[in-house]
Amino acid sequence: MVKKWTIEKPPEGYPRKCKRDDLSDAVKDFSDEFLEKCINDNKDFFNKGWKDRSLAFIQLGQTELQRRNNVLMLWIAGITLLVSLIAVCVSLS
């Protein structure tokens, strides 16, 4: 699999203004890059700030994905409640 994003080259507007697919791909690519450098004892891994920046980018992306999923679940719950209320009104009349 070809990596699309790196810590040095994140998607434009990361994480808030990314499309969901780009955000998911970026988090996966960042995590893969982090693990690869950690396992291979890459000099970048121990470079001052790289590790912290990488972890921050991964965490920001995961938090944004979770926020988007929560908003989606809230909409689904609201629609379900509305349909339930309509069903109750119809059954009472």
N, C-alpha and C positions, 0 to 999 in steps of 0.2 A: 504494500500500500504506500502510495506517495503522500508524504506529508505536505499539507497545504499551508500550514501556519507554523511560525516559530515564535519564541519569546521576543526575539529582536524584530520580528515582522508580524505583529498581530493584525487581525482584520480591522479595517477602518471603523472607528467608532466603538471599539471594543470596550466594555461588553454591552452597554446599553443600546447602542444603535445598530447592532448586528442582527442579521436575520437568524432565526432559530437554528437553521442547519449550519451556518457558518460558526455560530457560537458553540454548538455541540462539537463540531469538527475541531475548533480551536482548542477547547478544553481537552479533548482527547489528544491532539497533537502536542500541546504543552505538557500534558502528563507523560506522554511517551518520551518526549525530549528530556524531561526531568529525570525519569527512571533510567534512560539510556546513559545520560551523563553521570548519574549516581553509580550505576553498576560498573561503568568503564573507568571510573576515577578520572574523568575528564578534567583538565585544568580549569575549564569554565565553571565547573560545579563548585570549585573552591574559590573562584574569583569573588572578590569582595562585592557583595550585593546581588550577584546573579541568582543565588539560591533563594534569597528572600524575595526578590522580584518575581522569580518563577512561581513560587508558592502563592504570592499575592495575586498574580494573574490567574492561576488555576482557581483559587478561592473566589475571586471576583466573578469568574465565568460560571462556576457552580452555583453561586448565590443568585446570579441573574437568571439562570435556568430554573432554579427553584421558585423564584419570584414569579416568573412567567407561568409556570405550572400551577402555582397557587391562584393566580388570577383566572386562569382557565377553569380550574375546579370551582371557583367562586361563581363564575358565569353558569356553569353546568348546574350547580346547586340552586341558583336563582331560577333558572328555567324549569328545573324539576319542581321546585316549590310552586311556581306559577301554574304549571300543568296540574299539579295536585289540587290547588285551590279551585281551578276551573272544574276539575272532576267532582270535587265536593259540592260546588254550586249546582252543577248539572244533576247530581244525584239527589240533592235536596229539593229540586223543583220538579 
